[in-house]
């Protein structure tokens, strides 16, 4: 009960936990529905994240329980593993030196942008380095949190870039190819489930999450199912089956965990840094467009394929755009996948390298 003469509690803090969860669920459904209707990428994650921010800023005290959150990480790892196919591996092996050169160049450029943002104190510590990583948005947020960076600001940078990149890619794809009739497919929330693959996927997620925690690997609950599942799926030893309702739950848990950590001060900081963040995103998109031109000139790849392949981030949204366009889909996904794995594998080392040689980031 609030004392008569005491300071008033924030709005949501006056509600019981059940009431706060009800508000969070309702706002999440509305925001995610609006984003989905607008055909924005990652709507099922961004909606709960925005709802979590709103609830957190007005005084919400609820938090996502640890075990369900780790389970959500494992499901995301399985989701990415399911995208690794033999066709992608074949495409990579055909041009692997150029692929690696392009990916490493992109990583170097993004790290430089992140370092400059941190050096100019736009963002604290190594937050700018993690937030500027070119791809693997959800993975970068989870790993940044594990390595002590401000996951809230990293999420703000990463998902803002995902929206910007996807919007730019959609506009360019429409410039080359008429995709007006290829709208987003209706979501089948409860499709028929093949019990065997579904059970194998859950086992991979559960055992991988436990192994990642026991081995004390940063973001191991996601990385172990991702790596093990990728190998097994590429070799045809496992079929990843994840119904939409389970993915939506995983996205929601991760979005809520990020959003509920926001406070008014964090939101104000993010708003103040918005012009610099948008400038860094534009610079990275321009740099990757230059790499696309290199692909066109050296391999004779068509411009749209090259642009989609080098777009910095949002692998799932780029896959959707590529699938509805007349492009070399295996080539696009091969380069996107190689970058994803290198970003995940090298991201922590790059952040630590920059931090050790930059006293102002300590």
Secondary structure, DSSP 4 states (H G I P E B T S, - for coil): ---SSSPPPPTGGGS-HHHHHHHHHHHHHHHHHHHHHTT-TTHHHHHHHHHHHHHHHTT------HHHHHHHHHHHHHHHHTT--HHHHHHHHHSHHHHHHHHHHHHHHHHHHHHHHHHTTSSSTTHHHHHT-SS-HHHHHHHHHHTTS-HHHHHHHHHHHHHHHHHHHHHHHHHHS--TT-PPPPP-TT----HHHHHHHHHHHHHHHHHHHHTT-TTHHHHHHHHHHHHHHHTTS------HHHHHHHHHHHHHHHHTT--HHHHHHHHHTHHHHHHHHHHHHHHHHHHHHHHHHHH---HHHHHHHH--S-HHHHHHHHHTSSS-HHHHHHHHHHHHHHHHHHHHHHHHHHHHT-GGG-
